[in-house]
């Protein structure tokens, strides 16, 4: 199960994710993409994410590329140790901005 909360404030989008990002739930992330049109920056809070599969990693990479192409940024915040380990093992910790 994945819960997604988004808030758009001008050209900034804040997203809070809760649950698991896996093959089953990753398609729900498309609702975030729709809100990014016309946005410069997106902050994604991962405090309540238990697990991220390769499908989730693809979403974060795609969003990173989209934001950079538009001159904006993506920042992932409140990343748990378990999820950070997934980012580090996959090499995504070197690509994504994680605070």
ABEGO torsion letter per residue (X at the ends): XBBBBBBBBEABBBBBBBEBBBAAAAAAAAAAAAAABGBABBBBBAAABABBBAAAAAAAAAAAAAAAAAGBBBBBBGBBAAAAAAAAAAGAAAABBBX
